Amino acid sequence: MTEASADLDALVRELKTTATELREGKVQAPEAAGLVDRCAELAAGIAAELDRQVLELESDPPDQESLL
């Protein structure tokens, strides 16, 4: 697993955990608002990392043999 993949996996895990906390409904409104903000930050980070990975692949596409 590459470092970028590990970073992406960590962001996704944190987003899932945070979303689960919100769905459980055990937090007060101010804390819930903070969790919603954190979910938005995490989603933006995930999108940015995916964009970066796509641009990296487009600039240096793998050769046929590495795909097999």
mmCIF file of the N, C-alpha and C atoms, coordinates in Angstrom:
data_MODEL
# 
_entry.id   MODEL 
# 
loop_
_atom_site.group_PDB 
_atom_site.id 
_atom_site.type_symbol 
_atom_site.label_atom_id 
_atom_site.label_alt_id 
_atom_site.label_comp_id 
_atom_site.label_asym_id 
_atom_site.label_entity_id 
_atom_site.label_seq_id 
_atom_site.pdbx_PDB_ins_code 
_atom_site.Cartn_x 
_atom_site.Cartn_y 
_atom_site.Cartn_z 
_atom_site.occupancy 
_atom_site.B_iso_or_equiv 
_atom_site.pdbx_formal_charge 
_atom_site.auth_seq_id 
_atom_site.auth_comp_id 
_atom_site.auth_asym_id 
_atom_site.auth_atom_id 
_atom_site.pdbx_PDB_model_num 
ATOM 1   N N  . MET A 1 1  ? 0.853   -1.173 0.000   1.00 0.00 ? 1  MET A N  1 
ATOM 2   C CA . MET A 1 1  ? 0.000   0.000  0.000   1.00 0.00 ? 1  MET A CA 1 
ATOM 3   C C  . MET A 1 1  ? 0.899   1.237  0.000   1.00 0.00 ? 1  MET A C  1 
ATOM 4   N N  . THR A 1 2  ? 0.589   2.177  -0.863  1.00 0.00 ? 2  THR A N  1 
ATOM 5   C CA . THR A 1 2  ? 1.391   3.387  -0.926  1.00 0.00 ? 2  THR A CA 1 
ATOM 6   C C  . THR A 1 2  ? 1.012   4.324  0.208   1.00 0.00 ? 2  THR A C  1 
ATOM 7   N N  . GLU A 1 3  ? 1.875   5.294  0.434   1.00 0.00 ? 3  GLU A N  1 
ATOM 8   C CA . GLU A 1 3  ? 1.590   6.274  1.489   1.00 0.00 ? 3  GLU A CA 1 
ATOM 9   C C  . GLU A 1 3  ? 0.308   7.038  1.178   1.00 0.00 ? 3  GLU A C  1 
ATOM 10  N N  . ALA A 1 4  ? 0.095   7.390  -0.104  1.00 0.00 ? 4  ALA A N  1 
ATOM 11  C CA . ALA A 1 4  ? -1.117  8.110  -0.495  1.00 0.00 ? 4  ALA A CA 1 
ATOM 12  C C  . ALA A 1 4  ? -2.354  7.263  -0.222  1.00 0.00 ? 4  ALA A C  1 
ATOM 13  N N  . SER A 1 5  ? -2.276  5.969  -0.517  1.00 0.00 ? 5  SER A N  1 
ATOM 14  C CA . SER A 1 5  ? -3.401  5.076  -0.247  1.00 0.00 ? 5  SER A CA 1 
ATOM 15  C C  . SER A 1 5  ? -3.658  4.959  1.239   1.00 0.00 ? 5  SER A C  1 
ATOM 16  N N  . ALA A 1 6  ? -2.594  4.890  2.022   1.00 0.00 ? 6  ALA A N  1 
ATOM 17  C CA . ALA A 1 6  ? -2.737  4.804  3.476   1.00 0.00 ? 6  ALA A CA 1 
ATOM 18  C C  . ALA A 1 6  ? -3.374  6.073  4.021   1.00 0.00 ? 6  ALA A C  1 
ATOM 19  N N  . ASP A 1 7  ? -2.947  7.228  3.497   1.00 0.00 ? 7  ASP A N  1 
ATOM 20  C CA . ASP A 1 7  ? -3.537  8.497  3.921   1.00 0.00 ? 7  ASP A CA 1 
ATOM 21  C C  . ASP A 1 7  ? -5.020  8.542  3.565   1.00 0.00 ? 7  ASP A C  1 
ATOM 22  N N  . LEU A 1 8  ? -5.346  8.105  2.364   1.00 0.00 ? 8  LEU A N  1 
ATOM 23  C CA . LEU A 1 8  ? -6.736  8.095  1.922   1.00 0.00 ? 8  LEU A CA 1 
ATOM 24  C C  . LEU A 1 8  ? -7.560  7.153  2.791   1.00 0.00 ? 8  LEU A C  1 
ATOM 25  N N  . ASP A 1 9  ? -7.021  5.979  3.073   1.00 0.00 ? 9  ASP A N  1 
ATOM 26  C CA . ASP A 1 9  ? -7.725  5.021  3.938   1.00 0.00 ? 9  ASP A CA 1 
ATOM 27  C C  . ASP A 1 9  ? -7.974  5.608  5.324   1.00 0.00 ? 9  ASP A C  1 
ATOM 28  N N  . ALA A 1 10 ? -6.996  6.321  5.853   1.00 0.00 ? 10 ALA A N  1 
ATOM 29  C CA . ALA A 1 10 ? -7.147  6.934  7.173   1.00 0.00 ? 10 ALA A CA 1 
ATOM 30  C C  . ALA A 1 10 ? -8.253  7.990  7.158   1.00 0.00 ? 10 ALA A C  1 
ATOM 31  N N  . LEU A 1 11 ? -8.299  8.795  6.102   1.00 0.00 ? 11 LEU A N  1 
ATOM 32  C CA . LEU A 1 11 ? -9.351  9.815  5.985   1.00 0.00 ? 11 LEU A CA 1 
ATOM 33  C C  . LEU A 1 11 ? -10.726 9.163  5.889   1.00 0.00 ? 11 LEU A C  1 
ATOM 34  N N  . VAL A 1 12 ? -10.832 8.100  5.109   1.00 0.00 ? 12 VAL A N  1 
ATOM 35  C CA . VAL A 1 12 ? -12.114 7.412  4.949   1.00 0.00 ? 12 VAL A CA 1 
ATOM 36  C C  . VAL A 1 12 ? -12.558 6.790  6.268   1.00 0.00 ? 12 VAL A C  1 
ATOM 37  N N  . ARG A 1 13 ? -11.615 6.170  6.995   1.00 0.00 ? 13 ARG A N  1 
ATOM 38  C CA . ARG A 1 13 ? -11.958 5.586  8.302   1.00 0.00 ? 13 ARG A CA 1 
ATOM 39  C C  . ARG A 1 13 ? -12.466 6.652  9.266   1.00 0.00 ? 13 ARG A C  1 
ATOM 40  N N  . GLU A 1 14 ? -11.780 7.796  9.295   1.00 0.00 ? 14 GLU A N  1 
ATOM 41  C CA . GLU A 1 14 ? -12.203 8.857  10.204  1.00 0.00 ? 14 GLU A CA 1 
ATOM 42  C C  . GLU A 1 14 ? -13.571 9.402  9.800   1.00 0.00 ? 14 GLU A C  1 
ATOM 43  N N  . LEU A 1 15 ? -13.812 9.531  8.497   1.00 0.00 ? 15 LEU A N  1 
ATOM 44  C CA . LEU A 1 15 ? -15.115 10.008 8.030   1.00 0.00 ? 15 LEU A CA 1 
ATOM 45  C C  . LEU A 1 15 ? -16.211 9.029  8.446   1.00 0.00 ? 15 LEU A C  1 
ATOM 46  N N  . LYS A 1 16 ? -15.967 7.738  8.273   1.00 0.00 ? 16 LYS A N  1 
ATOM 47  C CA . LYS A 1 16 ? -16.966 6.738  8.672   1.00 0.00 ? 16 LYS A CA 1 
ATOM 48  C C  . LYS A 1 16 ? -17.242 6.799  10.170  1.00 0.00 ? 16 LYS A C  1 
ATOM 49  N N  . THR A 1 17 ? -16.188 6.925  10.963  1.00 0.00 ? 17 THR A N  1 
ATOM 50  C CA . THR A 1 17 ? -16.342 6.990  12.417  1.00 0.00 ? 17 THR A CA 1 
ATOM 51  C C  . THR A 1 17 ? -17.138 8.225  12.823  1.00 0.00 ? 17 THR A C  1 
ATOM 52  N N  . THR A 1 18 ? -16.800 9.356  12.238  1.00 0.00 ? 18 THR A N  1 
ATOM 53  C CA . THR A 1 18 ? -17.477 10.604 12.565  1.00 0.00 ? 18 THR A CA 1 
ATOM 54  C C  . THR A 1 18 ? -18.942 10.552 12.149  1.00 0.00 ? 18 THR A C  1 
ATOM 55  N N  . ALA A 1 19 ? -19.206 10.011 10.959  1.00 0.00 ? 19 ALA A N  1 
ATOM 56  C CA . ALA A 1 19 ? -20.591 9.892  10.491  1.00 0.00 ? 19 ALA A CA 1 
ATOM 57  C C  . ALA A 1 19 ? -21.396 8.966  11.397  1.00 0.00 ? 19 ALA A C  1 
ATOM 58  N N  . THR A 1 20 ? -20.762 7.910  11.872  1.00 0.00 ? 20 THR A N  1 
ATOM 59  C CA . THR A 1 20 ? -21.438 6.984  12.787  1.00 0.00 ? 20 THR A CA 1 
ATOM 60  C C  . THR A 1 20 ? -21.818 7.697  14.076  1.00 0.00 ? 20 THR A C  1 
ATOM 61  N N  . GLU A 1 21 ? -20.914 8.513  14.606  1.00 0.00 ? 21 GLU A N  1 
ATOM 62  C CA . GLU A 1 21 ? -21.221 9.285  15.817  1.00 0.00 ? 21 GLU A CA 1 
ATOM 63  C C  . GLU A 1 21 ? -22.449 10.168 15.591  1.00 0.00 ? 21 GLU A C  1 
ATOM 64  N N  . LEU A 1 22 ? -22.519 10.790 14.426  1.00 0.00 ? 22 LEU A N  1 
ATOM 65  C CA . LEU A 1 22 ? -23.668 11.653 14.134  1.00 0.00 ? 22 LEU A CA 1 
ATOM 66  C C  . LEU A 1 22 ? -24.954 10.842 14.033  1.00 0.00 ? 22 LEU A C  1 
ATOM 67  N N  . ARG A 1 23 ? -24.892 9.705  13.349  1.00 0.00 ? 23 ARG A N  1 
ATOM 68  C CA . ARG A 1 23 ? -26.093 8.887  13.168  1.00 0.00 ? 23 ARG A CA 1 
ATOM 69  C C  . ARG A 1 23 ? -26.620 8.340  14.487  1.00 0.00 ? 23 ARG A C  1 
ATOM 70  N N  . GLU A 1 24 ? -25.729 8.087  15.434  1.00 0.00 ? 24 GLU A N  1 
ATOM 71  C CA . GLU A 1 24 ? -26.167 7.550  16.719  1.00 0.00 ? 24 GLU A CA 1 
ATOM 72  C C  . GLU A 1 24 ? -27.021 8.544  17.487  1.00 0.00 ? 24 GLU A C  1 
ATOM 73  N N  . GLY A 1 25 ? -26.868 9.826  17.191  1.00 0.00 ? 25 GLY A N  1 
ATOM 74  C CA . GLY A 1 25 ? -27.703 10.844 17.805  1.00 0.00 ? 25 GLY A CA 1 
ATOM 75  C C  . GLY A 1 25 ? -27.462 11.068 19.289  1.00 0.00 ? 25 GLY A C  1 
ATOM 76  N N  . LYS A 1 26 ? -26.292 10.707 19.786  1.00 0.00 ? 26 LYS A N  1 
ATOM 77  C CA . LYS A 1 26 ? -26.006 10.840 21.212  1.00 0.00 ? 26 LYS A CA 1 
ATOM 78  C C  . LYS A 1 26 ? -25.241 12.110 21.554  1.00 0.00 ? 26 LYS A C  1 
ATOM 79  N N  . VAL A 1 27 ? -25.069 12.989 20.584  1.00 0.00 ? 27 VAL A N  1 
ATOM 80  C CA . VAL A 1 27 ? -24.306 14.223 20.816  1.00 0.00 ? 27 VAL A CA 1 
ATOM 81  C C  . VAL A 1 27 ? -25.252 15.419 20.825  1.00 0.00 ? 27 VAL A C  1 
ATOM 82  N N  . GLN A 1 28 ? -24.859 16.421 21.581  1.00 0.00 ? 28 GLN A N  1 
ATOM 83  C CA . GLN A 1 28 ? -25.638 17.655 21.655  1.00 0.00 ? 28 GLN A CA 1 
ATOM 84  C C  . GLN A 1 28 ? -25.429 18.475 20.385  1.00 0.00 ? 28 GLN A C  1 
ATOM 85  N N  . ALA A 1 29 ? -26.309 19.421 20.153  1.00 0.00 ? 29 ALA A N  1 
ATOM 86  C CA . ALA A 1 29 ? -26.291 20.214 18.919  1.00 0.00 ? 29 ALA A CA 1 
ATOM 87  C C  . ALA A 1 29 ? -24.938 20.872 18.630  1.00 0.00 ? 29 ALA A C  1 
ATOM 88  N N  . PRO A 1 30 ? -24.300 21.539 19.598  1.00 0.00 ? 30 PRO A N  1 
ATOM 89  C CA . PRO A 1 30 ? -23.006 22.169 19.273  1.00 0.00 ? 30 PRO A CA 1 
ATOM 90  C C  . PRO A 1 30 ? -21.947 21.150 18.841  1.00 0.00 ? 30 PRO A C  1 
ATOM 91  N N  . GLU A 1 31 ? -21.918 20.010 19.539  1.00 0.00 ? 31 GLU A N  1 
ATOM 92  C CA . GLU A 1 31 ? -20.955 18.976 19.168  1.00 0.00 ? 31 GLU A CA 1 
ATOM 93  C C  . GLU A 1 31 ? -21.309 18.383 17.801  1.00 0.00 ? 31 GLU A C  1 
ATOM 94  N N  . ALA A 1 32 ? -22.601 18.197 17.551  1.00 0.00 ? 32 ALA A N  1 
ATOM 95  C CA . ALA A 1 32 ? -23.036 17.668 16.255  1.00 0.00 ? 32 ALA A CA 1 
ATOM 96  C C  . ALA A 1 32 ? -22.625 18.613 15.126  1.00 0.00 ? 32 ALA A C  1 
ATOM 97  N N  . ALA A 1 33 ? -22.758 19.908 15.366  1.00 0.00 ? 33 ALA A N  1 
ATOM 98  C CA . ALA A 1 33 ? -22.348 20.878 14.350  1.00 0.00 ? 33 ALA A CA 1 
ATOM 99  C C  . ALA A 1 33 ? -20.854 20.763 14.058  1.00 0.00 ? 33 ALA A C  1 
ATOM 100 N N  . GLY A 1 34 ? -20.067 20.551 15.085  1.00 0.00 ? 34 GLY A N  1 
ATOM 101 C CA . GLY A 1 34 ? -18.630 20.358 14.904  1.00 0.00 ? 34 GLY A CA 1 
ATOM 102 C C  . GLY A 1 34 ? -18.332 19.091 14.125  1.00 0.00 ? 34 GLY A C  1 
ATOM 103 N N  . LEU A 1 35 ? -19.095 18.023 14.406  1.00 0.00 ? 35 LEU A N  1 
ATOM 104 C CA . LEU A 1 35 ? -18.895 16.773 13.685  1.00 0.00 ? 35 LEU A CA 1 
ATOM 105 C C  . LEU A 1 35 ? -19.281 16.909 12.211  1.00 0.00 ? 35 LEU A C  1 
ATOM 106 N N  . VAL A 1 36 ? -20.341 17.660 11.952  1.00 0.00 ? 36 VAL A N  1 
ATOM 107 C CA . VAL A 1 36 ? -20.742 17.912 10.560  1.00 0.00 ? 36 VAL A CA 1 
ATOM 108 C C  . VAL A 1 36 ? -19.634 18.671 9.836   1.00 0.00 ? 36 VAL A C  1 
ATOM 109 N N  . ASP A 1 37 ? -19.086 19.681 10.497  1.00 0.00 ? 37 ASP A N  1 
ATOM 110 C CA . ASP A 1 37 ? -17.963 20.424 9.902   1.00 0.00 ? 37 ASP A CA 1 
ATOM 111 C C  . ASP A 1 37 ? -16.782 19.503 9.636   1.00 0.00 ? 37 ASP A C  1 
ATOM 112 N N  . ARG A 1 38 ? -16.492 18.613 10.583  1.00 0.00 ? 38 ARG A N  1 
ATOM 113 C CA . ARG A 1 38 ? -15.369 17.684 10.400  1.00 0.00 ? 38 ARG A CA 1 
ATOM 114 C C  . ARG A 1 38 ? -15.627 16.737 9.231   1.00 0.00 ? 38 ARG A C  1 
ATOM 115 N N  . CYS A 1 39 ? -16.871 16.273 9.089   1.00 0.00 ? 39 CYS A N  1 
ATOM 116 C CA . CYS A 1 39 ? -17.216 15.414 7.950   1.00 0.00 ? 39 CYS A CA 1 
ATOM 117 C C  . CYS A 1 39 ? -16.971 16.153 6.635   1.00 0.00 ? 39 CYS A C  1 
ATOM 118 N N  . ALA A 1 40 ? -17.347 17.423 6.589   1.00 0.00 ? 40 ALA A N  1 
ATOM 119 C CA . ALA A 1 40 ? -17.130 18.211 5.374   1.00 0.00 ? 40 ALA A CA 1 
ATOM 120 C C  . ALA A 1 40 ? -15.638 18.363 5.082   1.00 0.00 ? 40 ALA A C  1 
ATOM 121 N N  . GLU A 1 41 ? -14.847 18.610 6.124   1.00 0.00 ? 41 GLU A N  1 
ATOM 122 C CA . GLU A 1 41 ? -13.387 18.726 5.949   1.00 0.00 ? 41 GLU A CA 1 
ATOM 123 C C  . GLU A 1 41 ? -12.796 17.412 5.449   1.00 0.00 ? 41 GLU A C  1 
ATOM 124 N N  . LEU A 1 42 ? -13.228 16.319 6.033   1.00 0.00 ? 42 LEU A N  1 
ATOM 125 C CA . LEU A 1 42 ? -12.719 15.013 5.625   1.00 0.00 ? 42 LEU A CA 1 
ATOM 126 C C  . LEU A 1 42 ? -13.108 14.693 4.184   1.00 0.00 ? 42 LEU A C  1 
ATOM 127 N N  . ALA A 1 43 ? -14.359 14.970 3.834   1.00 0.00 ? 43 ALA A N  1 
ATOM 128 C CA . ALA A 1 43 ? -14.807 14.715 2.462   1.00 0.00 ? 43 ALA A CA 1 
ATOM 129 C C  . ALA A 1 43 ? -14.007 15.558 1.475   1.00 0.00 ? 43 ALA A C  1 
ATOM 130 N N  . ALA A 1 44 ? -13.725 16.798 1.823   1.00 0.00 ? 44 ALA A N  1 
ATOM 131 C CA . ALA A 1 44 ? -12.914 17.658 0.948   1.00 0.00 ? 44 ALA A CA 1 
ATOM 132 C C  . ALA A 1 44 ? -11.494 17.107 0.828   1.00 0.00 ? 44 ALA A C  1 
ATOM 133 N N  . GLY A 1 45 ? -10.946 16.623 1.922   1.00 0.00 ? 45 GLY A N  1 
ATOM 134 C CA . GLY A 1 45 ? -9.608  16.031 1.895   1.00 0.00 ? 45 GLY A CA 1 
ATOM 135 C C  . GLY A 1 45 ? -9.564  14.773 1.040   1.00 0.00 ? 45 GLY A C  1 
ATOM 136 N N  . ILE A 1 46 ? -10.604 13.962 1.136   1.00 0.00 ? 46 ILE A N  1 
ATOM 137 C CA . ILE A 1 46 ? -10.692 12.751 0.326   1.00 0.00 ? 46 ILE A CA 1 
ATOM 138 C C  . ILE A 1 46 ? -10.782 13.113 -1.152  1.00 0.00 ? 46 ILE A C  1 
ATOM 139 N N  . ALA A 1 47 ? -11.629 14.078 -1.474  1.00 0.00 ? 47 ALA A N  1 
ATOM 140 C CA . ALA A 1 47 ? -11.767 14.507 -2.869  1.00 0.00 ? 47 ALA A CA 1 
ATOM 141 C C  . ALA A 1 47 ? -10.453 15.051 -3.411  1.00 0.00 ? 47 ALA A C  1 
ATOM 142 N N  . ALA A 1 48 ? -9.759  15.840 -2.616  1.00 0.00 ? 48 ALA A N  1 
ATOM 143 C CA . ALA A 1 48 ? -8.475  16.402 -3.049  1.00 0.00 ? 48 ALA A CA 1 
ATOM 144 C C  . ALA A 1 48 ? -7.447  15.305 -3.285  1.00 0.00 ? 48 ALA A C  1 
ATOM 145 N N  . GLU A 1 49 ? -7.413  14.312 -2.404  1.00 0.00 ? 49 GLU A N  1 
ATOM 146 C CA . GLU A 1 49 ? -6.455  13.216 -2.566  1.00 0.00 ? 49 GLU A CA 1 
ATOM 147 C C  . GLU A 1 49 ? -6.785  12.385 -3.806  1.00 0.00 ? 49 GLU A C  1 
ATOM 148 N N  . LEU A 1 50 ? -8.065  12.123 -4.032  1.00 0.00 ? 50 LEU A N  1 
ATOM 149 C CA . LEU A 1 50 ? -8.444  11.380 -5.235  1.00 0.00 ? 50 LEU A CA 1 
ATOM 150 C C  . LEU A 1 50 ? -8.098  12.162 -6.491  1.00 0.00 ? 50 LEU A C  1 
ATOM 151 N N  . ASP A 1 51 ? -8.352  13.470 -6.488  1.00 0.00 ? 51 ASP A N  1 
ATOM 152 C CA . ASP A 1 51 ? -7.969  14.309 -7.632  1.00 0.00 ? 51 ASP A CA 1 
ATOM 153 C C  . ASP A 1 51 ? -6.469  14.249 -7.874  1.00 0.00 ? 51 ASP A C  1 
ATOM 154 N N  . ARG A 1 52 ? -5.697  14.313 -6.793  1.00 0.00 ? 52 ARG A N  1 
ATOM 155 C CA . ARG A 1 52 ? -4.249  14.268 -6.918  1.00 0.00 ? 52 ARG A CA 1 
ATOM 156 C C  . ARG A 1 52 ? -3.795  12.942 -7.528  1.00 0.00 ? 52 ARG A C  1 
ATOM 157 N N  . GLN A 1 53 ? -4.407  11.855 -7.075  1.00 0.00 ? 53 GLN A N  1 
ATOM 158 C CA . GLN A 1 53 ? -4.040  10.545 -7.599  1.00 0.00 ? 53 GLN A CA 1 
ATOM 159 C C  . GLN A 1 53 ? -4.400  10.409 -9.077  1.00 0.00 ? 53 GLN A C  1 
ATOM 160 N N  . VAL A 1 54 ? -5.552  10.938 -9.460  1.00 0.00 ? 54 VAL A N  1 
ATOM 161 C CA . VAL A 1 54 ? -5.954  10.893 -10.873 1.00 0.00 ? 54 VAL A CA 1 
ATOM 162 C C  . VAL A 1 54 ? -4.980  11.697 -11.726 1.00 0.00 ? 54 VAL A C  1 
ATOM 163 N N  . LEU A 1 55 ? -4.629  12.888 -11.276 1.00 0.00 ? 55 LEU A N  1 
ATOM 164 C CA . LEU A 1 55 ? -3.675  13.707 -12.028 1.00 0.00 ? 55 LEU A CA 1 
ATOM 165 C C  . LEU A 1 55 ? -2.326  13.015 -12.144 1.00 0.00 ? 55 LEU A C  1 
ATOM 166 N N  . GLU A 1 56 ? -1.914  12.347 -11.089 1.00 0.00 ? 56 GLU A N  1 
ATOM 167 C CA . GLU A 1 56 ? -0.648  11.616 -11.120 1.00 0.00 ? 56 GLU A CA 1 
ATOM 168 C C  . GLU A 1 56 ? -0.696  10.486 -12.146 1.00 0.00 ? 56 GLU A C  1 
ATOM 169 N N  . LEU A 1 57 ? -1.813  9.764  -12.174 1.00 0.00 ? 57 LEU A N  1 
ATOM 170 C CA . LEU A 1 57 ? -1.955  8.684  -13.146 1.00 0.00 ? 57 LEU A CA 1 
ATOM 171 C C  . LEU A 1 57 ? -2.025  9.217  -14.575 1.00 0.00 ? 57 LEU A C  1 
ATOM 172 N N  . GLU A 1 58 ? -2.696  10.338 -14.762 1.00 0.00 ? 58 GLU A N  1 
ATOM 173 C CA . GLU A 1 58 ? -2.800  10.918 -16.102 1.00 0.00 ? 58 GLU A CA 1 
ATOM 174 C C  . GLU A 1 58 ? -1.454  11.415 -16.603 1.00 0.00 ? 58 GLU A C  1 
ATOM 175 N N  . SER A 1 59 ? -0.629  11.918 -15.704 1.00 0.00 ? 59 SER A N  1 
ATOM 176 C CA . SER A 1 59 ? 0.659   12.449 -16.123 1.00 0.00 ? 59 SER A CA 1 
ATOM 177 C C  . SER A 1 59 ? 1.693   11.345 -16.331 1.00 0.00 ? 59 SER A C  1 
ATOM 178 N N  . ASP A 1 60 ? 1.484   10.193 -15.709 1.00 0.00 ? 60 ASP A N  1 
ATOM 179 C CA . ASP A 1 60 ? 2.419   9.082  -15.841 1.00 0.00 ? 60 ASP A CA 1 
ATOM 180 C C  . ASP A 1 60 ? 1.631   7.772  -15.857 1.00 0.00 ? 60 ASP A C  1 
ATOM 181 N N  . PRO A 1 61 ? 0.923   7.497  -16.974 1.00 0.00 ? 61 PRO A N  1 
ATOM 182 C CA . PRO A 1 61 ? 0.095   6.284  -17.000 1.00 0.00 ? 61 PRO A CA 1 
ATOM 183 C C  . PRO A 1 61 ? 0.949   5.018  -16.928 1.00 0.00 ? 61 PRO A C  1 
ATOM 184 N N  . PRO A 1 62 ? 0.420   3.971  -16.266 1.00 0.00 ? 62 PRO A N  1 
ATOM 185 C CA . PRO A 1 62 ? 1.172   2.727  -16.173 1.00 0.00 ? 62 PRO A CA 1 
ATOM 186 C C  . PRO A 1 62 ? 1.285   2.067  -17.540 1.00 0.00 ? 62 PRO A C  1 
ATOM 187 N N  . ASP A 1 63 ? 2.365   1.302  -17.752 1.00 0.00 ? 63 ASP A N  1 
ATOM 188 C CA . ASP A 1 63 ? 2.499   0.585  -19.012 1.00 0.00 ? 63 ASP A CA 1 
ATOM 189 C C  . ASP A 1 63 ? 1.691   -0.700 -18.947 1.00 0.00 ? 63 ASP A C  1 
ATOM 190 N N  . GLN A 1 64 ? 1.498   -1.349 -20.082 1.00 0.00 ? 64 GLN A N  1 
ATOM 191 C CA . GLN A 1 64 ? 0.671   -2.543 -20.166 1.00 0.00 ? 64 GLN A CA 1 
ATOM 192 C C  . GLN A 1 64 ? 1.135   -3.649 -19.216 1.00 0.00 ? 64 GLN A C  1 
ATOM 193 N N  . GLU A 1 65 ? 2.434   -3.868 -19.129 1.00 0.00 ? 65 GLU A N  1 
ATOM 194 C CA . GLU A 1 65 ? 2.929   -4.965 -18.312 1.00 0.00 ? 65 GLU A CA 1 
ATOM 195 C C  . GLU A 1 65 ? 2.671   -4.755 -16.831 1.00 0.00 ? 65 GLU A C  1 
ATOM 196 N N  . SER A 1 66 ? 2.716   -3.519 -16.368 1.00 0.00 ? 66 SER A N  1 
ATOM 197 C CA . SER A 1 66 ? 2.488   -3.274 -14.947 1.00 0.00 ? 66 SER A CA 1 
ATOM 198 C C  . SER A 1 66 ? 1.015   -3.467 -14.577 1.00 0.00 ? 66 SER A C  1 
ATOM 199 N N  . LEU A 1 67 ? 0.134   -3.416 -15.565 1.00 0.00 ? 67 LEU A N  1 
ATOM 200 C CA . LEU A 1 67 ? -1.279  -3.625 -15.306 1.00 0.00 ? 67 LEU A CA 1 
ATOM 201 C C  . LEU A 1 67 ? -1.622  -5.112 -15.195 1.00 0.00 ? 67 LEU A C  1 
ATOM 202 N N  . LEU A 1 68 ? -0.764  -5.966 -15.726 1.00 0.00 ? 68 LEU A N  1 
ATOM 203 C CA . LEU A 1 68 ? -1.036  -7.408 -15.701 1.00 0.00 ? 68 LEU A CA 1 
ATOM 204 C C  . LEU A 1 68 ? -0.599  -8.027 -14.461 1.00 0.00 ? 68 LEU A C  1 
# 
